[in-house]
Amino acid sequence: MPIYAALTYTPDVDWTAPEQAEEMRGYGAFGQTAAAVMRGGAALYPTSTATTVRVADGPGSAVVTTDGPYTETKEALTGFFLLECADLDEAIALAAQIPAAWNGAVEVRPTIAM
């Protein structure tokens, strides 16, 4: 069966903060609901903790890093789930149960095994 990445886009918050506890319980409930098909996932720290890496001239050239997010947006990539589903319809049905779908968005994409 294919594996789909369900990418969550929500306001850029610190999911470890106490004020996020109630919403995190919703993600925990989703994890229990989708346990049979979940193959991984994680919440991401805020974009302020990000480091952007570029190698402008290809392999072997200088590595340039930038602290913080690449772009500013209303919603940021804040987490992901890997779901092994029979088809896209099943993945969409599960994505609709992820709390990010209610206050942001969930992008569903098939993955390519590497």
DRENDO-1510 file (C-alpha; in Angstrom, 1 decimal, always signed):
<recs>
REC; n; res; u; v; w
REC; 1; MET; +0.0; +0.0; +0.0 .
REC; 2; PRO; +1.2; +3.5; -0.7 .
REC; 3; ILE; +2.4; +5.8; +2.1 .
REC; 4; TYR; +1.1; +9.4; +2.1 .
REC; 5; ALA; +2.6; +12.3; +3.9 .
REC; 6; ALA; +0.0; +14.4; +5.6 .
REC; 7; LEU; +1.7; +17.8; +6.1 .
REC; 8; THR; +0.1; +20.1; +8.7 .
REC; 9; TYR; +0.0; +23.9; +8.2 .
REC; 10; THR; -1.1; +25.9; +11.2 .
REC; 11; PRO; -0.2; +29.1; +13.0 .
REC; 12; ASP; +3.5; +29.0; +14.0 .
REC; 13; VAL; +3.4; +28.0; +17.6 .
REC; 14; ASP; +5.6; +26.2; +20.1 .
REC; 15; TRP; +3.7; +22.9; +20.5 .
REC; 16; THR; +5.6; +22.2; +23.8 .
REC; 17; ALA; +4.1; +25.4; +25.5 .
REC; 18; PRO; +1.4; +24.7; +28.1 .
REC; 19; GLU; -1.2; +26.7; +26.2 .
REC; 20; GLN; -1.0; +24.2; +23.4 .
REC; 21; ALA; -1.8; +21.2; +25.7 .
REC; 22; GLU; -5.5; +21.0; +24.8 .
REC; 23; GLU; -4.8; +21.0; +21.0 .
REC; 24; MET; -2.0; +18.5; +21.5 .
REC; 25; ARG; -4.6; +16.2; +23.1 .
REC; 26; GLY; -6.5; +16.4; +19.9 .
REC; 27; TYR; -3.4; +15.3; +18.0 .
REC; 28; GLY; -2.9; +12.4; +20.5 .
REC; 29; ALA; -6.5; +11.3; +19.8 .
REC; 30; PHE; -5.9; +11.4; +16.1 .
REC; 31; GLY; -2.8; +9.2; +16.7 .
REC; 32; GLN; -4.9; +6.6; +18.5 .
REC; 33; THR; -7.5; +6.7; +15.7 .
REC; 34; ALA; -4.9; +6.3; +12.9 .
REC; 35; ALA; -2.5; +4.0; +14.8 .
REC; 36; ALA; -3.2; +1.0; +12.5 .
REC; 37; VAL; -1.9; +3.0; +9.4 .
REC; 38; MET; +0.5; +5.5; +11.0 .
REC; 39; ARG; +4.1; +4.9; +10.0 .
REC; 40; GLY; +5.6; +8.0; +11.6 .
REC; 41; GLY; +5.2; +11.7; +12.2 .
REC; 42; ALA; +6.2; +14.5; +14.4 .
REC; 43; ALA; +5.3; +18.1; +15.4 .
REC; 44; LEU; +7.9; +20.6; +14.5 .
REC; 45; TYR; +9.4; +23.4; +16.7 .
REC; 46; PRO; +8.5; +26.9; +15.6 .
REC; 47; THR; +10.1; +28.3; +12.4 .
REC; 48; SER; +12.3; +30.6; +14.6 .
REC; 49; THR; +14.4; +27.5; +15.3 .
REC; 50; ALA; +14.8; +26.6; +11.6 .
REC; 51; THR; +18.1; +26.8; +9.7 .
REC; 52; THR; +17.9; +27.1; +6.0 .
REC; 53; VAL; +20.8; +25.4; +4.1 .
REC; 54; ARG; +21.8; +26.4; +0.5 .
REC; 55; VAL; +24.6; +25.2; -1.8 .
REC; 56; ALA; +24.3; +27.8; -4.5 .
REC; 57; ASP; +26.8; +26.4; -7.0 .
REC; 58; GLY; +26.2; +22.7; -6.5 .
REC; 59; PRO; +28.1; +19.9; -4.8 .
REC; 60; GLY; +31.5; +20.9; -3.3 .
REC; 61; SER; +30.7; +24.6; -3.3 .
REC; 62; ALA; +30.2; +26.8; -0.2 .
REC; 63; VAL; +27.4; +25.9; +2.2 .
REC; 64; VAL; +25.4; +28.9; +3.3 .
REC; 65; THR; +23.1; +28.8; +6.3 .
REC; 66; THR; +20.5; +31.3; +7.4 .
REC; 67; ASP; +18.8; +31.3; +10.8 .
REC; 68; GLY; +15.1; +31.3; +11.0 .
REC; 69; PRO; +12.4; +30.7; +8.4 .
REC; 70; TYR; +12.9; +31.1; +4.7 .
REC; 71; THR; +9.6; +33.1; +4.3 .
REC; 72; GLU; +7.0; +34.6; +6.5 .
REC; 73; THR; +3.5; +33.2; +6.2 .
REC; 74; LYS; +0.3; +33.2; +8.1 .
REC; 75; GLU; +0.6; +29.4; +8.4 .
REC; 76; ALA; +3.7; +27.4; +8.6 .
REC; 77; LEU; +4.6; +23.7; +8.1 .
REC; 78; THR; +4.2; +22.6; +11.8 .
REC; 79; GLY; +4.2; +18.8; +11.5 .
REC; 80; PHE; +3.6; +15.7; +9.5 .
REC; 81; PHE; +2.2; +12.2; +9.6 .
REC; 82; LEU; +3.1; +9.3; +7.4 .
REC; 83; LEU; +0.0; +7.2; +6.7 .
REC; 84; GLU; -0.1; +3.9; +4.9 .
REC; 85; CYS; -3.4; +3.9; +3.1 .
REC; 86; ALA; -5.1; +1.9; +0.4 .
REC; 87; ASP; -5.6; +5.0; -1.8 .
REC; 88; LEU; -5.8; +8.8; -1.8 .
REC; 89; ASP; -9.5; +8.7; -0.7 .
REC; 90; GLU; -8.5; +6.9; +2.5 .
REC; 91; ALA; -5.6; +9.3; +3.1 .
REC; 92; ILE; -8.0; +12.3; +2.6 .
REC; 93; ALA; -10.5; +10.9; +5.0 .
REC; 94; LEU; -7.9; +10.5; +7.7 .
REC; 95; ALA; -6.4; +13.9; +7.0 .
REC; 96; ALA; -9.8; +15.5; +7.6 .
REC; 97; GLN; -9.5; +14.1; +11.2 .
REC; 98; ILE; -6.2; +15.9; +11.9 .
REC; 99; PRO; -6.8; +19.0; +14.1 .
REC; 100; ALA; -4.7; +21.1; +11.7 .
REC; 101; ALA; -7.6; +20.6; +9.1 .
REC; 102; TRP; -9.9; +22.6; +11.4 .
REC; 103; ASN; -7.7; +25.7; +12.0 .
REC; 104; GLY; -5.2; +25.5; +9.2 .
REC; 105; ALA; -4.7; +23.0; +6.4 .
REC; 106; VAL; -3.4; +19.5; +5.8 .
REC; 107; GLU; -1.6; +18.8; +2.5 .
REC; 108; VAL; -1.7; +15.1; +1.5 .
REC; 109; ARG; +1.0; +13.8; -0.9 .
REC; 110; PRO; +2.0; +10.3; -1.9 .
REC; 111; THR; +5.6; +9.5; -1.0 .
REC; 112; ILE; +8.4; +8.0; -3.2 .
REC; 113; ALA; +10.4; +5.2; -1.5 .
REC; 114; MET; +14.1; +6.1; -1.5 .
</recs>
